[in-house]
């Protein structure tokens, strides 16, 4: 699992590369929380175009980050999920709380 990020004004762009499953969830959670805490942001965009797999543990990571950011008034978006990840996110209904952008 690789995580890339860049800050553009008050928007944090995060790219997840690899697989977001139980074996990588803690690493991703800690890394995202650290970035969210360190940066003064109004929104975070998670690019999932290079995420090849995500299971229910990954959904939990997203939901947890959504709740933490919502409490701070920060919006969270999912960007360009891969086909496999988009299917999982669509089936779970997560787009009702975390909008997908292209």
N, C-alpha and C positions, 0 to 999 in steps of 0.2 A: 504494500500500500504506500502510495506517495501522495503527499498533499502539497499543492502549490497555492500561493496566495499573493494578492496585490491589493493595495489600497488606492482607490480613486476618489479623492475627496472624502466623503463620509460613507462611501460604499465599499464594502469589503468583498472582493471576488475570491472565491475559494474553488480550486479544482481538485477533485478526487480522482485518483488514478489507481486502478486495480480492482480489488474485491472488498466490499464492506460487509464482513460477516463477523461471527463471534470472535475469531482469532485476531481481528483488527479493530474491533469496536472500541476498546478502551483507548488505544492509541489515537484514533480519530476523535473521540469524545474529548480527551485531554488536550489535543492540539487545537481543536475548534474553540473550546472554552478559553484556552490561553489567548488565542487571537482575539476573541470577542471581548475579553477583559482588557487586553492591552490597547486596543484601538477604539477611538471615539467614533462610533458608526451610527448611521440612521437606518441602514439596511445591509443585509448580507445576502449574497447570491452564491449558491453552491452549484458549480458546473459539474454535471455528472455524465458528460459526453464520453469520458474515458473510463467510466466505472463499468466493468464488465459483469459484475454480479453483486446483488444485495439481498440479504435475507431479512427475517423479522428482527434480528438484532440491529441491523442497519436502520430499519424503520424506527426502532426505539431510540437510536442515536439522534435521528432527525426530530422526532417528537420532543425529546428532552431539550434539544437546542432551541426548538421553536418556543417552548414554554419559557425557557430562561430569557430569550431575547424579547418575547412579548412583554414580560414583566418590566423590561427596560424601555419599552416603546420602540423597539427595533424590529423592522419587518424582515422576514426571511422568505427567500424565493429559491426554487429549484430551476436550474437552467439546463437545457438540452440533454435530458437523460437519454442514455443509450436505450435501444429498443427493449432489451431484457429488463432493465431497471424501470423503464416507463411502464411496462406491463405490471410489475409488482406494485408500483406506486398507484397506478390507476385502480387495480383490484382492491387495494386497501382503503381507497377514498382519501388519501392524504392530501390530494390537490384541493380539497375543500378547505383546508386550513393553511396549507403551504402552496401558494400559487406556482404554476409552471410557466416559465417564460422561455421564448425561443431565441 
